[in-house]
Amino acid sequence: MSIVDKVKQMLGQHSDKAKHAVDKGGDKFDQKTGGKYADKVDQAQEKADDFIDRSGEGDAGGGTPGPNQPH
């Protein structure tokens, strides 16, 4: 099992904690930058949450199989 597979498995098992970490990190970044990039941070948080959700479903690759996955 590759490290990427291990990360995907961890995200699937602990998605609530991962989402909380993403939210906290984004909030801290907003605080440090005075909210200057709040719209970009929000977009990044949404994309990260979507990725975490897909990881929980077993498909976080975006549809393209990797070198060790069947086509």
C-alpha positions as CSV (number, residue, x, y, z in Angstrom):
1,M,0.0,0.0,0.0
2,S,1.5,3.4,-1.0
3,I,1.6,6.4,1.2
4,V,-1.1,8.0,-0.8
5,D,-3.4,5.1,-0.3
6,K,-2.7,5.2,3.5
7,V,-3.6,9.0,3.6
8,K,-6.8,8.3,1.6
9,Q,-7.7,5.5,4.1
10,M,-7.0,7.8,7.1
11,L,-9.1,10.6,5.6
12,G,-11.9,8.2,5.0
13,Q,-11.8,6.9,8.6
14,H,-11.3,10.3,10.3
15,S,-13.1,12.7,7.9
16,D,-14.7,14.7,10.7
17,K,-11.2,15.4,12.2
18,A,-9.7,16.2,8.9
19,K,-12.5,18.7,8.0
20,H,-12.1,20.3,11.4
21,A,-8.3,20.7,10.8
22,V,-9.0,22.3,7.4
23,D,-11.4,24.7,8.9
24,K,-9.1,25.6,11.8
25,G,-6.2,26.1,9.4
26,G,-8.2,28.3,7.1
27,D,-9.4,30.4,10.0
28,K,-5.9,30.8,11.4
29,F,-4.7,31.9,7.9
30,D,-7.5,34.4,7.7
31,Q,-6.6,35.7,11.1
32,K,-2.9,36.1,10.2
33,T,-3.7,37.9,6.9
34,G,-6.5,40.1,8.3
35,G,-9.0,38.3,6.0
36,K,-7.3,39.7,2.9
37,Y,-7.6,36.3,1.1
38,A,-10.8,35.1,2.8
39,D,-12.5,34.3,-0.5
40,K,-9.6,32.2,-1.7
41,V,-9.3,30.5,1.7
42,D,-13.0,29.6,1.6
43,Q,-12.6,28.1,-1.9
44,A,-9.7,26.0,-0.8
45,Q,-11.6,24.8,2.3
46,E,-14.5,23.8,0.1
47,K,-12.3,21.9,-2.3
48,A,-10.5,20.2,0.6
49,D,-13.8,19.2,2.2
50,D,-14.9,17.8,-1.2
51,F,-11.7,15.8,-1.5
52,I,-12.1,14.4,2.0
53,D,-15.7,13.4,1.2
54,R,-14.5,11.6,-1.9
55,S,-11.8,9.9,0.0
56,G,-14.4,8.5,2.3
57,E,-16.2,7.0,-0.7
58,G,-13.1,5.3,-1.9
59,D,-12.4,7.5,-5.0
60,A,-10.3,10.6,-4.5
61,G,-8.3,10.3,-7.7
62,G,-10.6,12.4,-9.9
63,G,-11.4,9.5,-12.3
64,T,-7.9,8.8,-13.7
65,P,-6.5,5.5,-12.5
66,G,-3.0,5.6,-11.1
67,P,-0.1,3.3,-12.3
68,N,-1.1,0.6,-9.8
69,Q,-4.8,0.7,-10.4
70,P,-6.8,-1.1,-13.1
71,H,-7.9,1.0,-16.0
